[in-house]
Amino acid sequence: MKIVPVAVAAAILSVAPSLSSAEGGVKADEQVVLQQILTDKRSVFANNMGLTEKESEAFWPIYDQYETELKAQDKKWFELLNIYARDYDTFTDDQAVSALKVRMQLQSDRLALQHKYQRKVATVLPPKKALRYAQIESRVNNIIMSDMLSIVPLAR
């Protein structure tokens, strides 16, 4: 099984001009990009999970619930990135301390959300498919976060 969410990475990279210039933030394209990511991500799962009809009936509502909660967390990431981009040239040590705290909390919250839903998925799918879900989710999220964070200039 090879998972190549190219469209997901492309969607994330489409916000690169805003962040890399550290001027405009990501708000203008945020909704379009997020919708494209959600659509492509769902396709990755649909194409790689190998769910039966009965498994699908149990899995997709959990997946949709997870994505709704994840979208709220992603919004917080974009808010943090927008603040950083807006203030990049004048970013202070106090802002850096605050940004670091928020970043660590967001990472912790994301991991807790993943654990919560991996446990839910494990109650409705056979163990190997539950593991497959966790593996796909990790891979896709790692690609998304890596691409998103790679376009953000390092603090100076």
Secondary structure by P-SEA (a helix, b strand, c coil): ccccaaaaaaaaacaaaaaaacccccccaaaaaaaaaaaaaaaaaaacccccaaaaaacaaaaaaaaaaaaaaaaaaaaaaaaaaaacccccaaaaaaaaaaaaaaaaaaaaaaaaaaaaaaacccaaaaaaaaaaaaaaaaaaaaaaaaaccccc
